[in-house]
Amino acid sequence: MNSPVNAVPRAAEPVVVEPGLVSLATLAEIYWHQPPVAVHRDAQAAVAKAAQQVLAAAQADAPVYGVNTGFGKLAAVKIPAADTARLQRNLIRSHCAGVGEPLSARVVRLVIALKLISLGRGASGVRWCVIEQLEALLHHNIHPVVPGQGSVGASGDLAPLAHIAAVLMGEGEAVVAGTRMSGADALASAGIAPIELAAKEGLALINGTQVSTALALAGLFETWRCARGAIITSALSTEAIMGSTAPLRAEIHALRGHAGQIDVAHALRTLIDGSEIRDSHLEGDERVQDPYCIRCQPQVAGACLDLLRNVAATLTIEANAVTDNPLVLTEAEVIVSGGNFHAEPVAFAADQTALAIAELGAIAQRRVAMMVDPTLNFGLPPFLTPDAGLNSGLMIAEVSSAALMSENKHLAAPCSVDSTPTSANQEDHVSMACHAARRLGPMTDNLGRILGVELLCATAGIGFRRPLRTSPVLEQVLALFHSHVAPIDVDRPYAPDIEIAATLIRNDAINIRAADDALPKLVR
C-alpha cells in the first residue's frame, strides 16, 4: 500500500505582506507552504518615521517607558543614553527563559511573519534593518529554537519571542538544514551579521501576541482540515449504517438559519447524492429515526464551523495588529504606554477552537461506537469483521477513539478564565493565551486519529453493503483510501492503518476534487 504524502512543497517566491491588510488566506499560505515573507516596501517610510521618533526620545531627558527606562516593575529606573544598546541586549538575554519542547519550524516561521506584519505598521519604533534581519531568517531557513512554554499571554509572549530576538543578535540557538547550532553559527552560515539593537527594539521584538496568535492560527488551520474531513467521514458512516438522508433536507436547516448548519447539510446531501445504498432502503425501513450522531450531524458540526469562522475573524484582526508597548504615535508625535499586548482575544479564540475540536471528536466517536455495535449498525457484523469471535476486528480501534475523545474533553477546559499575577504584581491579570493555543496541537492530533478510526470503520462497513455502491463521489473517496489501506479481511495490527487514515485527513488528501467542491469554506 502507498503511504500518503506528508511533504508540502516550499514556495520559491516570497509572499509580500502589506501590514494591516493581510488576509487569512495569506496567513494559511504562510503556514502550510512556508515561503519566505517580505514586508511591502511602501511600509518603509512609516517605519523610519517611528524609529526617528524613538531615537529622539532616547536622547532626551524625559523618561519614556522602554526607551530610556527599565522594564515592568523597573520602569522607574532611568537609563542613560550611552547604555541604550546594552539595555536592549540585557533585556533579550534575561527574557530567554522559555522552557519545554521547542515549537515546530512551521509555527516559528509563522511567528516571525506575524512579527514582520506588526512591526511593518510603523508604530513600534524599530529601524528597517530589524525587519530585514527577520526577513533574512525566513529567506535562509534559519529557524530559532523557541521553547514552547513560559508565556502567560500578557505583556506579550515575552520568553518565546526573546529566543527569536536572541538569534538576530547572534545569540541563542537555531536549526539550519536539520542541524541545531548556535545563533552565531546560524547567521554565519548565511553570511548575515548579528544586529545591535537600538532603543526600544528589543522591547518591540519581545512584546506582542505573535506566538499565541501563531499557535492559535495553526490550531485553526489544522482543525478546519479535520472539520472538512469529518463531513466526509460522517457521510461514509451514514452510508455504512444505511442512515436516512431525510434530516438533511434544506428546508429543515433554513428554518433554523445557522450558516454552518446549512453548509454541512448541503455538503452531506451533495456527497451522498446518487447512492445505491440510500436508494435501497428508501422504502420499507423499519427504523423511524437514526441516533443523534447521524441525524444531528449538521447541527453539531455546523455549530463547530460557526465557532471556527468566528475564530478566523478574530485571529485575522490580531494578525494585523500592533501589540507591543509602548506605541509610537507618529501623527501625535508621542510615545504612549498601553495594553495591546494582553492576548485575551486570542485566548478566547483558542478556547472556542478547543470546544469545536472536542465536539467534532465526540460525535465522530459515537458514530464509530454505533458502527461496531451489532445492535445499532443495521446488519453489519460485530466489530466490522467477517468472522467475529475468531477475529476481534475493530473492537480496540473503537476503544482507542474513546480514549482520545475523553482526553480532548479534558483538554477543552477553558484556559482564558485562569489568571495569576506576575512581575511583582505589575502584570496582575493575564490571558493564558499561549498555552490555550499550544494545547490545540495535541487536540488536533487526537481528532485526526478519531476521524481516522471512523474512516476505517465506515469504509469497512460500506464494504459489507456490496454489491450496492455508495454515491459516485464517495466511491472515489473509497478508492483513494484503499489505495493506501487494504480492505479488512482478517485481524491485523490496525495502528498503522489508523495513522495512515489520520494523515490523509490531516493533510486534506481525502478531500478529493469532487468532494472539495461540496465542502464548506472557512471564509464564507
Order of alpha helices (4+ residues) and beta strands (2+ residues): beta-alpha-beta-alpha-alpha-beta-alpha-alpha-beta-beta-alpha-beta-beta-alpha-alpha-alpha-alpha-alpha-alpha-alpha-alpha-beta-beta-alpha-alpha-alpha-alpha-alpha-alpha-alpha
